[in-house]
Amino acid sequence: MNNKLKVGIIGCGGIATGKHLPSLSKLEAVELVAFCDIDITNAEKVAKKYGIEGAMVFTDHIELLNEPSIEIVHICTPNDSHADIAIAALEAGKHVNCEKPMAKTAKDARRMYEASKLSDKKLTISYQNRFRADSLYLNQACRDGELGEIYFAKAHAIRRRAVPTWGVFLDEEKQGGGPLIDIGTHALDLTLWMMDNYKPKVVLGTAFHKLSKRENAANAWGPWDPNKFTVEDSAFGMIKMENGATIILESSWALNSLDEGEAKCTLAGTEGGADMKDGLRINGESRGKLFTNQIQTNVGGVAFYDGKEESDADLEMRLWIDSILHDTEPIVKPEQALVVSEILEAIYESSKTGKAVYFD
């Protein structure tokens, strides 16, 4: 008897083929049985590569959700469709793994969270940077109290010139924003997770459109089309939490800065600090002297093997499936992802109004 969990994929683009499918396909406990994409040719191609024999293909996600054999759905579509698909999937009795950010708007993210509470199914958001070796080490150090009370932090998501020019990344209607909602969301998620603090009080933010209208701009993926660049090129925020802790969030796809780095955080606590700027460093004071420890998260000793048995994405997917098999909480909880979306939206709102946004 086949007791494998049946998985359906909605959205067969780059994030599905670059992360979700390669990692899911390695797991003995799952079968990839259904694929949905608005381009049927794309769904068929991906199904042929990753699906079981006779895998189903659809262009309408509702048809996929109506298949009673499917137990888990992975949503890999543009931001504006996350909420409606996730809610429909939960109501159809499916566990849901949704790509980040949780939704285009905080209102939609809350709808997803509330649907998950009404359902007996699990919902997680795919913040894969939590599963890096340095992130896992630092989070455990924070949980063990090595940094004490973390009262100041920076969330880093800075690219000098790396504007994604494909898909709908530059479309504000589809995505809800640019680098802030795309990569700033990862940095903020990491920072809040390390601090274990999800109670914002006030947010002040600014989003800039300073470089987006330049013709023939230098860019990692070739020049962008200024007429299609409808989102910000950089955005920054200051978040004060209820307990007074303060976070500076910085994000950009294009910024005249050499201080690059994304999905990283800097933490300052009463007992020590940490940053991910040059690998993982933990600093503090001992016996009247200052120290800085460089943590070796790469255990390899030879050039062709780094000692890792599974990638970050592999670990993310394995732990997600394990949470279903063993009925435990997923690593990324929907209520945590909701707060990330609420803060991001507050930064955008503050930028538009020029005023701080207060949380009730």
C-alpha positions as CSV (number, residue, x, y, z in Angstrom):
1,M,0.0,0.0,0.0
2,N,1.3,3.5,-1.0
3,N,1.3,5.7,2.1
4,K,3.4,8.5,0.6
5,L,2.1,12.1,1.1
6,K,0.7,13.4,-2.2
7,V,2.0,16.9,-3.2
8,G,0.6,19.3,-5.7
9,I,2.6,22.3,-7.0
10,I,0.8,25.5,-8.0
11,G,3.1,27.7,-10.1
12,C,5.9,25.9,-12.1
13,G,8.3,28.8,-12.5
14,G,11.8,29.5,-11.3
15,I,11.2,29.3,-7.5
16,A,9.4,25.9,-7.9
17,T,12.1,24.4,-10.2
18,G,15.0,26.1,-8.4
19,K,14.1,25.2,-4.8
20,H,10.9,23.3,-4.0
21,L,10.9,20.6,-6.6
22,P,14.6,19.5,-6.5
23,S,14.4,19.2,-2.7
24,L,10.9,17.6,-2.5
25,S,11.9,15.0,-5.1
26,K,14.6,13.7,-2.8
27,L,12.2,12.8,0.0
28,E,11.0,9.2,0.2
29,A,7.9,10.2,2.1
30,V,6.3,12.3,-0.7
31,E,5.1,11.9,-4.2
32,L,4.8,14.8,-6.6
33,V,1.4,14.0,-8.2
34,A,0.0,17.3,-9.6
35,F,1.3,20.4,-11.3
36,C,-0.5,23.6,-12.1
37,D,0.6,26.6,-14.2
38,I,-1.2,29.2,-16.4
39,D,1.0,27.9,-19.2
40,I,0.0,24.2,-19.7
41,T,3.3,23.5,-21.6
42,N,5.3,24.6,-18.6
43,A,3.2,22.4,-16.3
44,E,3.7,19.4,-18.5
45,K,7.4,20.0,-18.8
46,V,7.9,20.2,-15.1
47,A,5.6,17.2,-14.4
48,K,7.6,15.1,-16.8
49,K,10.8,16.0,-15.0
50,Y,9.7,15.8,-11.3
51,G,6.3,14.0,-11.2
52,I,5.3,10.4,-10.8
53,E,4.2,8.5,-13.8
54,G,0.8,9.8,-14.9
55,A,1.1,13.0,-12.9
56,M,-1.8,15.4,-13.3
57,V,-1.4,18.8,-15.0
58,F,-3.8,21.8,-14.7
59,T,-4.0,25.4,-15.7
60,D,-6.7,26.1,-13.0
61,H,-5.6,25.7,-9.4
62,I,-9.1,25.1,-8.3
63,E,-9.2,21.9,-10.3
64,L,-6.0,20.8,-8.6
65,L,-7.5,21.6,-5.1
66,N,-10.5,19.5,-5.9
67,E,-8.4,16.4,-6.2
68,P,-9.1,14.5,-3.0
69,S,-5.9,12.5,-3.1
70,I,-3.7,15.6,-2.8
71,E,-2.7,16.3,0.8
72,I,-0.1,19.0,0.5
73,V,0.1,22.1,-1.8
74,H,3.1,24.3,-2.5
75,I,2.3,27.8,-3.8
76,C,5.0,29.3,-6.0
77,T,3.0,32.1,-7.7
78,P,3.2,35.9,-7.7
79,N,2.5,37.6,-4.4
80,D,-0.9,38.9,-5.3
81,S,-2.3,35.4,-5.6
82,H,-0.9,33.8,-2.5
83,A,-3.8,34.5,-0.2
84,D,-6.7,33.4,-2.3
85,I,-4.9,30.1,-3.3
86,A,-3.7,29.4,0.2
87,I,-7.1,30.0,1.8
88,A,-8.8,27.8,-0.9
89,A,-6.2,25.1,-0.3
90,L,-6.8,25.1,3.5
91,E,-10.5,25.0,3.0
92,A,-10.1,22.1,0.7
93,G,-8.2,20.2,3.5
94,K,-4.7,20.6,2.2
95,H,-1.5,21.5,4.2
96,V,0.1,24.6,2.6
97,N,3.6,25.7,2.0
98,C,3.5,29.2,0.5
99,E,6.4,31.1,-1.0
100,K,7.5,34.3,0.7
101,P,6.2,36.9,1.4
102,M,3.1,35.6,3.0
103,A,0.9,37.8,0.9
104,K,0.9,41.1,-1.1
105,T,-0.9,42.9,1.7
106,A,-1.1,42.6,5.5
107,K,-4.8,42.2,5.2
108,D,-4.4,39.2,2.9
109,A,-1.7,37.8,5.2
110,R,-4.1,38.0,8.2
111,R,-6.8,36.3,6.1
112,M,-4.4,33.4,5.5
113,Y,-3.5,33.2,9.2
114,E,-7.2,33.2,10.3
115,A,-7.9,30.5,7.7
116,S,-5.1,28.4,9.1
117,K,-6.5,28.7,12.6
118,L,-10.0,27.6,11.4
119,S,-8.4,24.6,9.6
120,D,-6.9,21.5,11.1
121,K,-4.2,21.8,8.4
122,K,-0.7,23.3,8.6
123,L,0.4,26.6,6.9
124,T,4.0,27.6,6.6
125,I,5.8,30.4,4.6
126,S,9.0,29.5,2.8
127,Y,11.6,31.7,4.5
128,Q,14.5,29.4,3.6
129,N,17.3,31.5,5.1
130,R,16.3,30.2,8.5
131,F,17.7,26.9,7.5
132,R,21.3,28.0,6.7
133,A,23.9,26.7,9.1
134,D,24.9,30.2,10.4
135,S,21.2,31.1,11.0
136,L,20.5,27.9,12.9
137,Y,23.7,28.3,15.0
138,L,22.9,31.9,15.8
139,N,19.2,31.2,16.6
140,Q,20.3,28.5,19.1
141,A,22.8,30.9,20.7
142,C,20.0,33.4,21.1
143,R,17.7,30.8,22.6
144,D,20.4,29.8,25.0
145,G,20.8,33.4,26.2
146,E,24.3,34.0,25.0
147,L,23.4,37.5,23.7
148,G,21.1,38.3,26.7
149,E,18.3,40.7,25.9
150,I,18.6,41.8,22.3
151,Y,17.6,45.4,22.2
152,F,19.1,46.7,18.9
153,A,19.4,45.0,15.5
154,K,19.9,45.6,11.8
155,A,18.3,43.6,9.0
156,H,20.4,43.7,5.9
157,A,19.3,43.2,2.3
158,I,21.5,45.4,0.2
159,R,22.4,44.7,-3.5
160,R,24.5,47.2,-5.3
161,R,23.1,46.4,-8.8
162,A,21.1,43.2,-9.0
163,V,17.6,44.1,-10.2
164,P,15.6,41.0,-11.2
165,T,14.4,41.8,-14.7
166,W,12.3,38.7,-15.4
167,G,8.8,37.6,-14.5
168,V,6.7,40.1,-12.5
169,F,9.4,41.4,-10.1
170,L,9.1,45.0,-11.4
171,D,5.3,44.9,-11.4
172,E,3.9,46.7,-8.3
173,E,0.4,45.4,-9.0
174,K,1.5,41.8,-8.9
175,Q,4.2,42.0,-6.3
176,G,3.1,44.8,-4.0
177,G,6.6,46.3,-4.0
178,G,10.3,45.8,-4.9
179,P,13.4,44.9,-2.8
180,L,11.6,45.5,0.5
181,I,9.0,42.9,-0.1
182,D,11.3,40.6,-2.1
183,I,14.6,40.4,-0.1
184,G,14.0,42.8,2.8
185,T,11.4,40.3,3.9
186,H,14.0,37.6,4.4
187,A,16.3,39.9,6.5
188,L,13.4,41.0,8.6
189,D,12.2,37.5,9.2
190,L,15.7,36.4,10.3
191,T,16.0,39.3,12.6
192,L,12.6,38.9,14.3
193,W,13.3,35.1,14.7
194,M,16.6,35.7,16.3
195,M,15.1,38.3,18.7
196,D,12.0,36.2,19.3
197,N,10.1,39.5,19.4
198,Y,6.9,39.8,17.3
199,K,5.3,42.9,18.9
200,P,6.0,46.0,16.9
201,K,4.9,49.4,18.3
202,V,5.8,52.0,15.7
203,V,7.4,52.0,12.2
204,L,8.9,54.8,10.2
205,G,10.0,54.2,6.7
206,T,11.1,55.5,3.3
207,A,11.0,53.9,-0.2
208,F,13.1,55.5,-3.0
209,H,12.7,55.6,-6.8
210,K,16.1,57.2,-7.5
211,L,17.9,54.8,-9.9
212,S,15.0,52.9,-11.4
213,K,14.4,55.4,-14.3
214,R,18.0,55.2,-15.7
215,E,18.5,53.9,-19.2
216,N,21.1,51.2,-19.9
217,A,22.0,50.8,-16.3
218,A,24.7,48.4,-15.1
219,N,22.9,45.4,-13.6
220,A,23.7,41.7,-12.9
221,W,21.0,40.5,-15.2
222,G,21.3,43.2,-17.9
223,P,19.7,46.7,-18.1
224,W,16.2,47.0,-16.8
225,D,13.4,48.7,-18.7
226,P,12.7,52.0,-16.8
227,N,9.1,52.0,-18.2
228,K,8.4,48.6,-16.5
229,F,10.2,49.5,-13.2
230,T,7.1,50.4,-11.2
231,V,8.4,49.4,-7.7
232,E,11.0,51.1,-5.4
233,D,14.7,50.5,-6.0
234,S,15.5,50.8,-2.3
235,A,13.6,51.1,1.0
236,F,14.6,51.6,4.6
237,G,12.7,51.4,7.9
238,M,13.1,51.8,11.6
239,I,10.9,49.6,13.8
240,K,10.5,50.1,17.5
241,M,9.0,47.2,19.4
242,E,6.7,47.3,22.4
243,N,9.6,46.5,24.8
244,G,11.7,49.4,23.3
245,A,14.0,47.2,21.1
246,T,14.8,48.9,17.8
247,I,15.4,47.4,14.4
248,I,16.9,49.2,11.3
249,L,15.8,47.5,8.1
250,E,17.7,48.2,4.9
251,S,16.9,46.9,1.4
252,S,17.9,47.6,-2.2
253,W,18.2,46.1,-5.6
254,A,20.1,49.2,-6.8
255,L,22.1,51.4,-4.5
256,N,25.4,53.2,-4.7
257,S,27.0,51.3,-1.8
258,L,29.8,48.8,-1.4
259,D,28.3,47.5,1.8
260,E,26.4,44.6,0.1
261,G,24.8,41.6,1.7
262,E,21.3,40.1,1.9
263,A,19.4,37.9,4.3
264,K,21.8,38.9,7.1
265,C,21.3,40.5,10.5
266,T,23.3,42.3,13.1
267,L,22.3,41.9,16.8
268,A,23.3,43.7,19.9
269,G,22.3,42.3,23.3
270,T,23.1,42.9,27.0
271,E,25.5,39.9,27.1
272,G,26.9,40.0,23.6
273,G,26.4,40.7,19.9
274,A,26.5,39.0,16.6
275,D,26.7,39.7,12.9
276,M,26.7,37.9,9.6
277,K,28.8,40.4,7.7
278,D,32.0,38.3,7.4
279,G,30.7,34.9,8.1
280,L,29.1,34.5,11.6
281,R,30.8,36.5,14.3
282,I,29.8,36.6,18.0
283,N,31.3,39.3,20.2
284,G,31.3,40.1,23.8
285,E,33.3,40.8,27.0
286,S,35.0,38.4,29.3
287,R,37.1,39.0,32.3
288,G,37.4,42.7,31.5
289,K,38.5,42.0,27.9
290,L,36.6,42.2,24.6
291,F,36.4,39.2,22.3
292,T,35.2,38.3,18.8
293,N,34.6,34.7,17.9
294,Q,34.5,33.6,14.2
295,I,32.1,30.6,14.1
296,Q,33.1,27.9,11.6
297,T,29.8,26.7,10.2
298,N,31.5,25.0,7.3
299,V,32.9,21.7,8.6
300,G,34.6,20.6,5.4
301,G,38.4,20.1,5.2
302,V,38.9,19.5,1.5
303,A,38.2,21.7,-1.5
304,F,35.7,19.3,-3.2
305,Y,33.6,18.4,-0.1
306,D,32.3,20.8,2.6
307,G,30.8,18.1,4.8
308,K,27.2,19.1,4.3
309,E,24.8,16.2,3.6
310,E,21.9,18.3,2.6
311,S,21.4,21.8,1.3
312,D,19.5,24.6,3.1
313,A,16.5,24.0,0.8
314,D,16.7,20.2,1.4
315,L,16.6,20.8,5.1
316,E,13.7,23.2,4.8
317,M,11.6,20.8,2.9
318,R,12.5,17.8,5.0
319,L,11.6,19.5,8.2
320,W,8.3,20.8,6.7
321,I,7.3,17.3,5.7
322,D,8.4,16.0,9.1
323,S,6.0,18.5,10.8
324,I,3.2,16.9,8.9
325,L,4.3,13.3,9.4
326,H,4.7,13.9,13.2
327,D,2.0,16.5,13.7
328,T,4.4,19.2,15.0
329,E,4.6,22.9,14.4
330,P,6.4,24.0,11.3
331,I,9.7,26.0,11.8
332,V,8.1,29.1,10.2
333,K,4.8,29.7,11.9
334,P,2.1,31.7,10.1
335,E,1.7,34.2,12.9
336,Q,5.4,35.0,12.6
337,A,5.2,35.6,8.9
338,L,2.1,37.8,9.4
339,V,4.0,40.2,11.6
340,V,6.7,40.4,8.9
341,S,4.0,41.4,6.3
342,E,2.5,43.9,8.7
343,I,5.8,45.7,9.3
344,L,6.7,45.7,5.6
345,E,3.3,47.3,4.8
346,A,3.8,49.9,7.5
347,I,7.2,50.9,6.0
348,Y,5.5,51.4,2.6
349,E,2.6,53.3,4.2
350,S,5.0,55.5,6.2
351,S,6.9,56.3,3.0
352,K,3.8,57.4,1.3
353,T,2.4,59.5,4.1
354,G,5.6,60.8,5.6
355,K,4.3,59.8,9.0
356,A,5.0,57.0,11.5
357,V,2.7,54.1,11.6
358,Y,1.5,53.0,15.1
359,F,0.4,49.4,15.9
360,D,-2.6,48.9,18.2
